[in-house]
Amino acid sequence: MTFDGFDLPDELAMMRDVARRFVAERLPAVEREIGPEATRIPEAHLAELRRDARRAGLWCLDAPVEYGGGGLS
């Protein structure tokens, strides 16, 4: 018997890819704008990130779908 590693199910692999794209596309611009000395993300930026995370399906992943979450265990 051979071990082929820990592959994610297709659904989770797609979610990982969505999260990876979100971070790569959205966070660098915010980081550049707030600068390295920032100790927190300003509320205006945070509100945009939250809105976009919801739209991308990356919000409250463990909450039931009927309550706006992702329905993941």
Buried (B, 14 or more C-beta within 10 A) or exposed (E): EEEEEEEEEEEEEEBEEEBEEBEEEBEEEBEEEBEEEEEEBEEEBEEEBEEBBEEBBBBBEEEEEEEEBBBEE
